[in-house]
Amino acid sequence: MKLFQKLIAAPAIISLASGIAVNASEIKNSDLGKFSNSSNLVSLSDFKSDTLFPGDWAYDSLKDLTNSPRFNGNSVSRLEAAAELNNLIAGGEGLMNGAAIDRLSNELGSELAIMKGRVDGLEARVNGIEAGGFSETSTVSFSVKMAVGAVDGLGATTALPDGNQTVQAQYAFDTKIKTSFTGDDSLEVAIDSGSTTAGPVDEFGLNNTADQLKVDGVAYKFPIGDSLTAMVADNKDGSSMFTVACAYGGPSDTLDDCGNVNAVIDNGGAMAGAEYDFGNGFTAAIGYAGNETDLMAKEGIDAYGANAAYTGDNYGVSVTYGLIETGRYGANEDTFTALNGYYSFDNGLNVSAGYEFGDIGGAAASADESINYFLGVNGEVGPGELGAALGTSGGQIENQTEELMYEVYYSYPVNDGMTITPLVFIKEKAATTTPDQTGVMVLTSFKF
């Protein structure tokens, strides 16, 4: 049985139907000429012998084949008979004795060689296609974001009261390539593009790459043991491994950090980080980010951070610490500590809050402290998600007038790959010469 099956792969009928060339090393030209003629038909009498006769399992199967709708009682070609016999024998282990197998192998040896050659050719072509494509562990995802909107008061001053009252549009195109080498690790490459438009819709934080494709980050994440995961990357935040306890998912660039504005070190450049999962909801992580040309050097400007978090069934809390050098040779350092938490009710409503305080290195005593805070609610309303939040607009320095931002959004999923999100916000301005800003805009996101 095994000897016979080695002569041809299982999908013999498929190879018969294909036009793939035969491997010349497998058969002779004379064999091809003898049996490739479609008029060279075979009847059941050709197979009668002392080991194969009416009533035998293989004989009856061939008889059924000639009476099937495909052949409609007509004789079958030797190639078709060989293919059908191979399939019947492969599925009928033990139903034919060794002598019958030898008899059939000798009788249809040339046809079996033809089919084997065709299968080999098919496999070679498939291997060639696979060699030029992605590996089985590689995936590519795409997203497109298009925004349109206007902000009343943007660019306005007492000298120019009208400011920028135009309606503007902007787009961004993001590509993420992800692959794995061990099944547990991942290599990701982000390639982005965006229009050069700057103005009202900048609040959505879309890419601005002058309408050109740009590598926006390369990251490799891998496990170390069962609980520790490490990452090395370029052009990613040093806090990429941190867990910030926040359930708010607003679309604005100002409030999407949930009050954790500076402690999540986001100065870009090269980064390295690690996270340890204790397995009971507790996680701890560290991160580093610095300039690619002078990592951890006195001449460089580096940032270091640490994070600890607990995530339960319906709530979470986290604390994040960040130290950011603001001058070369360690001239000045800013330190920040952020506390975040959220609670999810059984009805789907989420409440998130954050508070950050910091020490500004090198600043005067009257302005060497900063605070940021945030409060947001969001939950399912109808087919989409409704959310509202308030928080400080950027870092707030002590003894200065606070600038707050208020926003409301509704995220509506049109289908699995398309979401429309209108956003309305008010952003306060502390300067008496600059009016507050009111923005109305819509973001349409596509994922595929």
Secondary structure, DSSP 4 states (H G I P E B T S, - for coil): -HHHHHTS-S-HHHHHHS-PPPPTTTS-HHHHHHH--TT-EE-GGGG-BTTB-TTSHHHHHHHHHHTSTTTTT--EEHHHHHHHHHHHHHT-TTSS-HHHHHHHHHHTHHHHHHHHHHHHHHHHHHHHHHHTS--TT-EEEEEEEEEEEEEETTT--SSSTT-----EEEEEEEEEEEE-SSSS-EEEEEEEEE----SGGGGG----STTS-EEEEEEEEEEETTTEEEEEEESS-TTTT-----------TTTTTTT--SSS----SEEEEEEEE-SSSEEEEEEEEE-TTSTT-TTS-EEEEEEEEEE-SSEEEEEEEEEEE-SGGG--EEEEEEEEEEEE-TTS-EEEEEEEEEE-TTS-GGG-EEEEEEEEEEEEETTEEEEEEEEESS-EETTS---EEEEEEEEEEEETTEEEEEEEEEE---STTS--EEEEEEEEEEE-
